[in-house]
Amino acid sequence: MVSKNIRSLKRLEKDKEELLTHNDILIPKFDEKNPLIWLIDFIGPKNSLYEGEKFTLQFKFSDSYV
């Protein structure tokens, strides 16, 4: 489902650019067919129970995201 709300798409594009520019930990993946779904990969931090483990978060934004 692609957003019909232009305002939410513009906001997501702005947030996407900021994530790509100011990030050195997260590995984002974006679905070009559905800009309302983001997948973010990250590796567990050193000296933690999760060290070296890969995690993926899925974000689903609504049409009303602004």
N, C-alpha and C positions, 0 to 999 in steps of 0.2 A: 504494500500500500504506500503510495507516494503522497506526500503532504500537498494539500491544496492551498495551504496557508503560506503565502510568499514570505510573510514576516518571520515565521518560524524557520523556514529554509535559509533565509539570510542570516538569522542568528546562529544557526548550526554551522553555517559556512564560516562565520567569524570565529566561533569557538574552535572549529577544526583547524583553522590557520594558526590560532594561538597555541593549541596543543602541539602542532607540528613544529612551531618555532621555539617554544619555551619548554621543551621537554627532553630529558636525557635518560629517563627511566622506563617510561611506558612505550609500548609498541602498538600504535593504533592501526586498525584495519577498517576501511570504510566500504560499505556496499554501495556501489554506484547506482544500482537499480532502486535502492531504498535508502535515502539519506537519513532516515529516522532511526536506523540501526547502526550502532557502532560496536566493534569488538576491540577490546583493549587487552593486550598481553603484557605481563610483567613477570619478573623472576623474583623469587623470595630473597629477601636481603641477607647478607652475610651475618653470621653469628646469631641466627634465629632458627627456630624449629623448622622453618620453611626454606632455609637456605638452598638455593639452586633449583627449587621447584618452579615449574612454569604454571601460571594461573591466567585464565582468560575471564574477563568481565564482559557482560553484554549489556549495553545500554539501549533501551527502546524509548525514544522521545515521542511525545504526542504532538498532534497538529497545533496544539495551543502553546507549545514551548516558545517563550520569548524572553 
